């Protein structure tokens, strides 16, 4: 039960928060602006310029502060009404990517309405940005001047037995069987302690599995095993998984041209963009992202963030952008590609007269024991699964183990044969840029040995230090989730945990 009153001011906290973002901008595996040196940055810019097509860039409309405050309202709403965090704590520590902490002090009035599960933030010019929780679609920011959404929210049915009555991984019951002697449990405990990190890491959940079995876990006092936590861009890898499900079901082929309706006019060059290119962050679609090596903030608010905060039809915005490069030539970390992939999901699902919002639960989550996932949408009901999703840490571990099991779960093939090879193969456009870091299916790959784990490790990454790492050589999965402001300390802690875990468990025969 949340205490009264239902109206709560957060301005004092907003004034005290950190003034520096510690999100993906600091983390190379988060789609970052970390390029190693000025020379590397210059090389990336020069190569891209030499391949650039003659198309115009049109920045998103609206004022940046209005968009930042949209992100703040959504972030606060989700933290409070999905995860269950204290509003003041959430305002100070959560969601700095779409809502920079240094911009939050502009808010002159904050209302957190527990009765209606709604957050309203008012700016000095009188504009109020409101985010409201809508059933299983999570918190959605209304467009300015509007008080509702443009879709019918859906109560998504979970067709799974109670977790307390089912053994892991389909439920919560863990076996009490002892671990083999070759597993050093003392070192495992040391790894868990190290990975959870010091208080400044602000870790909320850490889960480690070995050969699919939970080896150990840690949780913060605010959460439990069922608490949905923000994963940010880990959602991109979830999107890639859902596309894989559709490929296995015969809805698409990996290397077919992407059937985006807005690209079908005769002679449209975007018809050359394949689904597999999109999921390698190599479509070549022209938008701007803060992670770009040549990003210029003076041009205007970046589309990369607008696709979160614009309160528009995100699919339409992404689909109407022109090409900047030919597909599969330049790799750039931009939200247009996962948004387009989600557009393809909606087209396929509704094209066969099925409920779009229930598709992930029915076709993936129910099959692997996930009960508490929420994928948030824009006001038009489109999944914003480039980074607006909430899953408990155990559920990310389930998803990661699906990949370690080659896309097969309980004898059922969920992902197509060869799909894991696709997601773990370095994207050619990224290799050509000198950055062997990105694979397929919106998955990060350890091709540059940037993580202290074997080179064939891969994983899902999100702003604020969110991650799920798969280590095939040791059949390990390591999931870490926490508050945005803890990213730097969390990264150091996790690296130490990796080192200890690789000492604690023996490699497996490949």
N, C-alpha and C positions, 0 to 999 in steps of 0.2 A: 504494500500500500504506500502510495506517495503522500507525503504530508501536505496539508494546506499551508499557505494559500496556493491557489493555482496560478497566481501571477507572481513572477519572480524577476527581479532586476539582476542583470549580469554585467552591467557596465563596469563596475569596479574591477571585476575579474578581467574583462577585456582590456582594461588599461594596464594590467599587470603582466599580461602574457609576454612571451618571448617575441622579440622584434625580428628575429631571423628565422626563416623557414629552414627546417632540416629535413626536407622531403627528398623526392627523387633527384632534385638538383645536386645533391651531394653523393648520390649512390649510383655507380655505373651500371649496376644490374637492375636499376629501377627505371631505365630509360632516361638516362641522365645527361647532363651537360659536362660530365667528366670525360675529357678527351686526352688526358695524359700530358699534353704539352701544347704550347702555342703552335708549334710546327704541325702537329697532328690536326689541330683545329683548322689551320690554314689549308692543309691538304684536302680535308673534307670539303671545305667551302669551294676550293678551286675545282675539284673534280665535279661537284654538283653543278657549278656554274657552267662548266663545259658541256654538260648534258641537258641543261635546262631548256624546256620548250617555251615557245612564245605564247604564253597565256597570261591573262590578267589575274591579279589577286584582289579580291573584294573583302575587306575586313568585316567582322560581325557588327551588327548595329548595336546601339545602346551604350550606356555609360559603364565604364569598368567597375566603379564602386557599386553600382546596382548589381552587377554580375557577381562581384566578390561577396556581397551580402546575401545573394541567392545561395551561394555555396555555403556560407556560414549558417543560414537558416536550415538548410538541408542537413548539414553535418551535425548540428546541434540536435535537431529533431531525431535523427537516426541514433545518435549516441544515447539519448535519453530514453526514447520509446522503443528502440529495438534492443540495444545492448543493456540498457538499464543503468548507465552511468549518471553520476551527479551532474547537474547542469553546469555548475561553476567549474568543476574539474574538466568537463568536456570542452567548455569554452576556452580553457587555458591550454589544453593538451591534445586536442583531437582535430584532425582534418585540415591541416594547414595548407594543403595543396591547392584546392579550389577556393580556399578562404584564408588568405595570408593573415597571420596573426597581427601584422602591423596595420592592417586595414580594419580590424574589428573595433577599434576605438571610435570609429565614426558613428557607430550605432548610438542613438540617443534614447531609445526605449526598447526594452526586450520583454516579451511576454512568453513564458513557457506555460502552456495551458495543458495540464495533465488530464483534465476531464475530456477534452476533445483531441488529445494527442497532437498538438499543434504548436509551432513556434512562430512568432511574429517579431520581426526586427524593423524598427523605424529609423530612417536617416534624417539628417537635418533638412533636406529638401522636401520632406513629407512623404517620400516613397517608403512603402512598407513591403518587405519581402517575407512571404509566409510559406512555410513548409508544413505539410500535414501528412500523418500516417494513413495510408489507404490499404487495409487488409494485408495480403501477402505481397503487395507491390511496394511496401515500405513507405518511406517519406518522399514526397514529391513536392517540389517548389512550384507554387502557382505563378503564372505570368503576372506582371504588374497590373493591378486593377482588377484581377480576377480572383474568385474565391472557390474555385472548383477545378476539376480536371476534365479532359475531353475523352474519357474512356470509362467503361464500367468496371470498377475494381472486382477482383476475383478472389474468393476464398479457395485456395488451392488445397485439394484433398491429399493427405498423405496415406498411401495404401500400404502401411507397414504396421506390424504389431507393436505394442508398447516396448520401448527400448529396455526397460528393466527386466523384461521376461525373455530377452533374446541375447545370445552370446555375441561378443565382438567377432567380426566387424559389422554384422547386421544390427547389433544392439549394444548394450552397455556392459554386459556381464563379461568380466575378464577371467581367463583361466588362472587357477592357482598353481599350475604345473611349474616346477623349478626350471630355470634356464640351464642349458648345457654348460658344462664346466669351462668350455672355451670362451664363454661370455664373462667378462670381468665386471661383475655387477657393482663392485666398489668404484671402479672407474666410471661406470655408467652414471652412478649417483653424482660423482664429481662433475661429469659432463652436464648433467641436468642443472646442477647448482650454478655452474659457470654460464650455461646458455640462458638461464633465466635472468642472470645479470644482476648488477647493482640496482639500487632504487632508481637511479637516474635513467636506466634503460626503459623503465615504465612498461615492462613486459606484462602482458595479461595472461598469455597461455603459451606453453611449450609442450609439444607432443613428439615423441620419438617412437617409431616402429622399426622392428627388425624382423625380416621375413614375414611381414604383414601383421605381426603381433605387437601390441603396445609394450615397448620396453620400459617406458617411464613417461611421466608427465608432471607438469607444474602449472598452477593457476594463481592469479592474483586474488586478493580478497573480494574484489567486486564481481567476479564472474565464477562460472562453474562449467562443467563439461558440455552444457547445452546452450551457453551464452553465444548468440551470434555476434561476431566481431568484424569490424571493418577490415577488408583485405585489400582495398584499393585495386591496383592493376593486376592483382592475382585473378581478378574477374576476366581479364583478357584470355588467360589460359583456360578458364571455364568456358568462355565463348568458343575457343578452339576445340574443346572437348565436345560441345554440343554440335558443332559443325561435323566433327568426326562421327557422332551418332547418326546424323542425317545421311552422311556418306554411306555408312554401314547399312542404313535402311533403304538405300537406293534413291534418295531424293536428289543427290548431287554426285558429281565426280570431282575429285580433288583438282584436276588440272583442266576442267572445263572453263570457258569464259564465264565470268560472274554475271548471272542474268538479272542485273539491276535494271528495273524498268526505265529509269531516267537515262540510260545509256544506249537504248535500242534504236535511236534514230539512225537512218542510213549515213554511213561515214563517220559515226562517232568513234574517235580513237580509243575511248575507254572500253570498247568492246574487246580489246586485246588483253584486258586485265583478267587474270585467272583467279579462281578462288584460292589456290595455293599461294599465289603472289600476295594476296591481301593478308593472309595469315602469316606471312613472313615479314610484315611491315615493309613491303616493297611494292605497293600498288602504284606509287608515283603521284597520288592525288595531292593537289596543292592546298595545303592549309599551313598554318604557322603554329609552332609549339615552343614553349620555353626551353625545351631540350635541344632545339636546333642549334648547330654550331654558329649560325649567323643570325640568331634571333635578335631582333631590334624592337624593344618594347615601345618605341615612339610611334610605330606604325599603327598601333591600336591593340585592342584586346584580342588575345590569340584564340583561334577557333578550337584548338586543343582543349581549352578550358570551357569555351562557349558551349561545346557539346555536352558538358555537364550542367552549366549554369544558365543557359539562355532561355529556358522554359519554352522551347520551341520544339517542333517536330525534328528531332535530331537526325532521323534517317533521311529526311528530305534535305536537310542542310548538307550532310556529308555526301549524298548522292548527286548534288548539283554543283559540287566543286570541280573545276577543270583539272587536267593533268599538269603536273610540274615536270615530270620526267616520264620516259617510257617505263612500263612496268618491268620489275625485276632488274633494274639498273642501279638504283640508289636506295639504300635502306635508311629510313628515318622513323624514329619512335613517335608516332602520331595517333591520336584517338580516332581519326577518320577510318582507319582500317578495321579495328574491332567494331566500330559502329556499323560499318558496311556489312561485316560478317553477321552481326545481329539482325540487320535488315534481311539478309538472306535466310536466317532462321525463321523470321516471321513470315516471309513469303512462302517458304516451304510448308510450314505448319498450317497456316491458314489456307494455303492452296489445296490441302487435302481435308479441309473443313474440320480441323481440330482446334481445341482451345489453346491459344498461343501461350498464355500465362501459366498454364498447367504443364506445358511440354517438358521443361527441365525436370520437374518432379516425376512425371509419369514415365519418361523415357531414359532417365539417368539416375536421379536421386533415389527413387524407390528401389532401384535395382542394386544399389550399393550401400544402402542403410542410412542415407542422409534424410533427416527429418526437419531440421531447423533452419534451412537455407532461405534467405530472402534476396531476391534480385530486384533492385529498384528500377523505376521507369521515369521517363519524362512525362509531361502532362498529357501526352497522346498515347500513353500506354506502351511505348517502345522501351524494351530493356536497355538500360544504360550499363550494360555489362562490359564496359571498358574500365569500370572502376567503382561502381555503386552496388556493392553486394556485401552481404553479411552471412558468414558461416562460422560455426564453432570450429575450434582447432581440430577436433577429432574428425570432422567432416572433410576438412582439407587433407587430412591424413588418408582418409578413405579414397578420395579422388587421386591422390598421388600414388597410392598402391595400385589403383586400376592401371596406371601407366607401367609400374614395375611388373605387373602381370600381363603385359603386352595387350592391354585392352580387353582382357577376358576376366569375367567375374562369375564365380560359382558355375563354371562350365559354359557360360553364355558369352559369346563375343559381342561386346558393346561397341568397341572401336574397330574399324576395319583392319584387316591384316596389313601390316606394313606401315600403319599410321604412327606408331611409336618411333619407327625409323625416320619417318618424315619430320616429326617434331624435334628430334634430336640431331638432325642433319643441319649444319650451318647454312644460313641463308646466303646464296651466292652474292647478292647485292651488298650485304654487310661485309662479307669477306673482301669483295672488291674495294670497299671503303677502308680496309685495314682494321676492321672491328669484328673479329670472330667471336661474337657474343650472342647472336640471335638465331633461333632455329625456326621451326614451323609451328603452326597451332598456337602462336603467341607465347612461345616458351623460350626462356633464357637458357643458354648453353654455356658450359664452362670451357669454351674453346680457347680462350686466352689464359687459362689457368688463374683467373682472377679470384677464385674461391679456394680455400685451403682444403680441397677435396680432389679426388681423381678427375682427370680431364673429361671423362664421359659423364660426369654428373650434369644434371639439368634441373630446371625448376621454374616455379611460379614466383613472381616478384611484384611487390606493391609498395607504394610510397609509405614513408614512415617506418621502414624496416620490416614490413610484412613479407613472409616467405614460406614456401614449401619446397624443400630441396630433396630430390631423388638421387640416391647414390647407388647405381646398379652393382658396382663391384662388391658392395657390402650389404646389399638389399636393405638399405637404410632409408627411412623417410624422416625428415626433421622439419617440423612446422613451428614457426614463431610468429605470434601476433601481439601487438601492443599499441600503446598510444603514440601518436605521431611525433611528439617532441622527444621521444626516447630513441630515435632512429640511430644516431651515431653511437651511443653507448651500447645499444642493442646489437649493432653490427659487430663490434669488437667482441662482445660476449659470445655471440653465435660462432664466430670464427674459432674461439677457444673451445667451444663445445664440439665443433667438427673434429678438431685435432684429437680430443679425448675419446670421442666415439669411435674414430678409426683405430685407436689403440684398444678399445674395449671389446670390439667384436671382430672376428676374423673375416677376411674376404671369402666370398663364396665362389665356387667353381662356375665359370662362365660357359 
